[in-house]
Amino acid sequence: MIKLCGFAMSNYYNKVKFVLLEKGIPFEEVWLTPAQDEATLCRTALGKVPFIETPQGTLTESQVIVDYLEAVYPAHPLLPSDPFAAAKQRELITYIELHLELLARELYGQAFFGTEGHEHTRKRIQKKLPRHVQGFLRIATFGPYLGGETFGLADIVASIHFPLIGLATKAVLAPTCCSIRVWTGNPTPNLSANVRRRKRWRLTGRRWWRKTKKPRVECCGFGVARGQIALVQKPRRCTIRWRCCRAGRGDQAAAQISLRF
């Protein structure tokens, strides 16, 4: 049986875990934090997590791991059979992790652990992030999923990284002109229809309420396991809302991600 080593605070650990759950692969979780002792370095060369242990040996780096799982366990594929379509899924994943998550990661210490941030770092991210988000919107198809008509690996990656990016940018960049904001809670019964009526929703406590200010770009709802995305475009402003269903459960949870410029 595959052993997944790491800890649930890591978004890359959760990326691998969600792929295992989505594909129905039996696995065992082993709690492990990054370390530099010899025993850990023998299993993961830089002492990083996540990594998996297989009968053939260990594998590190989340994308390498999910590519291995996709090749060895072809049931419930998360990548299309067409080579170009599969490459487009990998393009989306690379873009999210290299140009969005890696950029926002520099804010995690200040946002989540109370470390002191540098003003030049904040200004650099504030300058780059809007351009990177606009680039992401150009390559994502939202038809209805990020890569087209079929739920795929890129949707799992986005559902893992975007809420964390949103929390970090809300905490650090919210007072500025650029932020990615996230609200979570119980979804409205007819969120997609409300989006089509150009209403903006916020969460106060546990209740949704409408704000009549019209968003200029919206896309609504894809699920961690299964779901939908609808896209309505208007110039200059971007608001992304997701209506998520937790993997393996029937109960609903909602996450709204608002990208503001």
N, C-alpha and C positions, 0 to 999 in steps of 0.2 A: 504493500500500500504506500502511496505517496505521502510524505511528511512535509507539511508546509511550516517553515520555521520563520518566526518573526513576531510582530505584535500588532494589534488591531489599530493602534494610533497611526500607523503608516498607511498612507493612501496607496502606495505601491503594493503593500501586503494585501490590502483589500481588493485591489485590481486582480491579483492572482486568485484570491479566494472566490471572488464573484465568477470568474471564468470556471473554476472547478465546480461551483454550485450550478451554474447555468448548463454545463455539459454533463452534469450528473456523475462526476468522477469521484469515487470514494477517496477520502483523504483524512489525515490526522493532523491536527494543529499542535505545534510545539512552540510554546512561548519562549522567545529569545530576543534580547535587545542587542544592538551593535556592541561589539567588544573587540579588543585587540589581544586577547590571550591566545596562546598557541592552539588550544583545542578548537576555538572558534575559527581562527585563521586557516586551519586545516580543512575546514568545511566551506568557508567563504573567504576568498583571497584577501579582501579588504576589510573583513569583519562587518560587512553590511548585511542588512536584511531588506527584503525577504530572499530566501532561497528555498529550494525544494530538495529533498533526498529521495532518490529513486533507486530501484535495484541495481541500476548501472552506475550510480554515483550522484553527486550533487550538481545542481545547476543554479547559477546566480543571474541577476538582472531580470526584472519583471517581464520585459518584452521577449527576451529569449525563452523564458519559462512558458509564457502563453503560446508562443509559436511552437514549442515542443509539445505542449498539451494538444494543440490543434492538429498536429501531425500524427501523434500517437493515438489519439482518441477521436477518430473522424465522425463519430455519431454526434448529432446536434451541432453541426458546424457553425462557427461564428465568423468565418470568412467565406466569401463567395467562391464558387468553383472557377469562375472566369478570372484569369490572371490579372487583367487590368483592373477589374472591380476589386479584387483582393488588394492590389497595390494602392488603390484609392483609399481603402480602409486604413492601411498602414500609413498613408500620407496624413490622414486626419489624426491618427494616434500620435505620430511624430510631431505634428504641428501643435497639438494640445500640450504635449509633455515638454517640448523643446521651447516653444515660443510663448506659451501661456503659463503653465505650471512652474517651469523652471524660473521664469521671471518673477512670478508672484511668490515663489519660495523664499526669496530674499526678505520678504515681509513677515514670514512666519514667526521668527524670534520675537519681534516687536509685538505682533498681534496676539500670540498665544502664550508666550513665556515671559513677557515683561522686560525683555532686554531693550537696551537703548538703541534706537534706530538712527541712521545718519541721514541728514537732510539731502545730501547729494544723491543717495540711493533712492529716496522717495521721489525726488524730482526726475531721476532717470527713468524709473518705472512709470511714473505719471505721464511721461512723454511717450514711452514706447508702447504701453499697454493698449491705448485706443487704436493705434495702427495695427497691432497684432490681432486684436479682436475683429476689426474690420476685415483683415485678411482671412481669418477663420470663417467669417460669414460668407466670404466669396467662394471658398472651397467646399463648405458644407452644403448639401443639397436639400435637406429637410423634405424628403419626398417619400414618406413622412419621416423616415429616420435620417440620421446624419449622413449616411452614405447612400441613401436611396430608398427602395421599397422594402428592404429586408433589414430586420434587426441584426446588428453585428457587433464585433469587438469594439469598434469606435464608440458605440453607444454606452457600453459598459465603462470604458475609459473616461468618457465625458461625465457620466453620472458619479464617478468616484472623485475626479479632480475638481470639477466646477464648484461644488459646494464649499470645498476648502479654500479655493481661490477667492470665492465670494466673501467668506468670513474674513479672510486676511485683508482684502482690499477695503472692505467695509470698515474694519477697525482702524486701518492706517491711512487710507486715502479718502474716507468719507467726507472730511471737511473740504477736500479739494474738488476740482472739476471732474475728476475721473474716479469712479469706484465701481466695483462689482458687488451688488448687495444681494443677500439671501434671506428669505423668510421661510420658515417651515411650520407645518401645522396641518389640520384637517382641510382637505380641498373643498371648494364649493361644488355643489351638485352638477353645475353646468358651466364649468370654467371656460371651455372652448367657445361656447356661445357668447359668454361675457367678453371674451377677447375679441370676437368678431364685432361686438357692439362698441369696441374701442374703449372699454372701461379698464381702469387700472386698479388692481387689487393689492391691498396690503394686509398684513396680519397684525392685529392688536390683541395681545394676550392669546386667546384661543379662537378668536372670531375674525372672520374676513369682513372687510368693509370696502366699499367702493370709493374711489376718488375720481372725479369727473375729468381731471386733466388727461388728455389723450396721449398715449404713447405713440411714438413714431415708427418704431420697429418692434414687432412682437413675434415670438414663436412659442407655442404652447404645447407642453406635455410629452415627454417620453418616459417609459418605465425602465427601472433597473433590470427587470426580467422581461417584460413586454409592455408596450404602450404606444403612444401616438405623439406625433409632432405636427402642428399646423403652423404655417408661417404667414404673417401679414406684414408687409413692408411699407414703411413711410420714411421719409428722409431724416437724416441726422441723429436721431435718438435710437438706441437699441435697448429693448427689454426682452429678456429670454425667460420664459416661465416653463417649468417642468412639473408635470403631474406624475408622480412616481408611485409604483407599487413595489413594496419590498419583496426581494426574491424569496420564493418559497412560501409566501403567505398571501392570504386573500385580503387582509386589511389594507387600507389605503393610507398613504402619507404623501404630503405635497411638499415640494421645494420650489420656490420662486427665485430665479436668478435674474437680477436686473443689472444690465451693463449700461452705465450712464456716461454720456460724454457732454 
